[in-house]
Amino acid sequence: GNSVTQMEGPVTLSEEAFLTINCTYTATGYPSLFWYVQYPGEGLQLLLKATKADDKGSNKGFEATYRKETTSFHLEKGSVQVSDSAVYFCALSGAYSGAGSYQLTFGKGTKLSVIP
Amino acid sequence: NAGVMQNPRHLVRRRGQEARLRCSPMKGHSHVYWYRQLPEEGLKFMVYLQKENIIDESGMPKERFSAEFPKEGPSILRIQQVVRGDSAAYFCASSPPGTGKPTDTQYFGPGTRLTVL
C-alpha cells in the first residue's frame, strides 16, 4: 500500500538556520505530493504541493522538489524564523487511478522548534 | 471567504455516550473528507462524502461510526457508544465541486478534539 516516511523529530534549530525535513514515499502510479503545516491548537494548512515529477512547490520561503527517481519530497527553507515553529506533515494522494485516489496518506509529522 | 468550520472544538464524553462532530465546508465546496489523528500519529482517512452521498467509507471503523452530508446543513460524523480509544482529533477537509481529483488541494478545518473519560 501507499506510505509516507518522514524524519523523526523533534527538530530544534536556531533562528536563521537552514532547515531540511526529509520525506520519502512508497506508492504505485504517479501521486501528487503535499506539505501541510499544523500550528499549535490549529488545523492543517497547505504549505505547498507538486503534482508531477520534477515540479518544485514553494511558499513562504519553503521549497520542495518532487523527485521520482528517489521517491522523495524533502522540505527546505534557507533561514527559519521563530514563527515557523509547528508540526510539518508530508502527504500524498492519487497514487493510483480509480476509487480512493483522492485519499491523502500522511506521514507521522515532524515537530520543528525554532529558538531565538 | 470563511474557511472550513468545525464544532465543537473540544468535546468530552463518558464511555458509552454518543459524540456528534459537525463540519461546514468552505463556501462553494461540495466534497467533504473526514480524517482522524491519534496522538503522535499522522492523519488517517476515514470517509469521503458529497451532498447526500457517501462516496468512500473504507477508512471508517465497521461499527459505531457513521457519517452523513445532507442536502442542507453541515456534514456530521457520529460516534455511538464511545470508548477511550476513540479519543483523538477529528479533522474535516473540503474541496471544490466537479473535482475529487488527486491533484486537488483539500482545505482543512481546525479539528474537534474528542476526549473520552
HADDOCK unambig.tbl for C-alpha pairs under 7 A between the chains (distance, minus, plus):
assign (segid A and resid 32 and name CA) (segid B and resid 102 and name CA) 6.65 0.50 0.50
assign (segid A and resid 32 and name CA) (segid B and resid 103 and name CA) 5.70 0.50 0.50
assign (segid A and resid 42 and name CA) (segid B and resid 110 and name CA) 5.03 0.50 0.50
assign (segid A and resid 43 and name CA) (segid B and resid 108 and name CA) 6.21 0.50 0.50
assign (segid A and resid 43 and name CA) (segid B and resid 109 and name CA) 5.53 0.50 0.50
assign (segid A and resid 43 and name CA) (segid B and resid 110 and name CA) 3.78 0.50 0.50
assign (segid A and resid 43 and name CA) (segid B and resid 111 and name CA) 5.77 0.50 0.50
assign (segid A and resid 44 and name CA) (segid B and resid 108 and name CA) 5.67 0.50 0.50
assign (segid A and resid 45 and name CA) (segid B and resid 108 and name CA) 6.64 0.50 0.50
assign (segid A and resid 51 and name CA) (segid B and resid 103 and name CA) 6.10 0.50 0.50
assign (segid A and resid 93 and name CA) (segid B and resid 102 and name CA) 5.36 0.50 0.50
assign (segid A and resid 94 and name CA) (segid B and resid 102 and name CA) 4.32 0.50 0.50
assign (segid A and resid 94 and name CA) (segid B and resid 103 and name CA) 6.98 0.50 0.50
assign (segid A and resid 101 and name CA) (segid B and resid 102 and name CA) 5.69 0.50 0.50
assign (segid A and resid 102 and name CA) (segid B and resid 100 and name CA) 6.20 0.50 0.50
assign (segid A and resid 102 and name CA) (segid B and resid 101 and name CA) 5.87 0.50 0.50
assign (segid A and resid 102 and name CA) (segid B and resid 102 and name CA) 4.36 0.50 0.50
assign (segid A and resid 103 and name CA) (segid B and resid 45 and name CA) 6.44 0.50 0.50
assign (segid A and resid 104 and name CA) (segid B and resid 45 and name CA) 6.82 0.50 0.50
assign (segid A and resid 105 and name CA) (segid B and resid 44 and name CA) 6.94 0.50 0.50
assign (segid A and resid 106 and name CA) (segid B and resid 42 and name CA) 5.54 0.50 0.50
assign (segid A and resid 106 and name CA) (segid B and resid 43 and name CA) 5.87 0.50 0.50
assign (segid A and resid 107 and name CA) (segid B and resid 42 and name CA) 5.46 0.50 0.50
assign (segid A and resid 108 and name CA) (segid B and resid 41 and name CA) 4.83 0.50 0.50
assign (segid A and resid 108 and name CA) (segid B and resid 42 and name CA) 3.98 0.50 0.50
assign (segid A and resid 109 and name CA) (segid B and resid 42 and name CA) 6.02 0.50 0.50
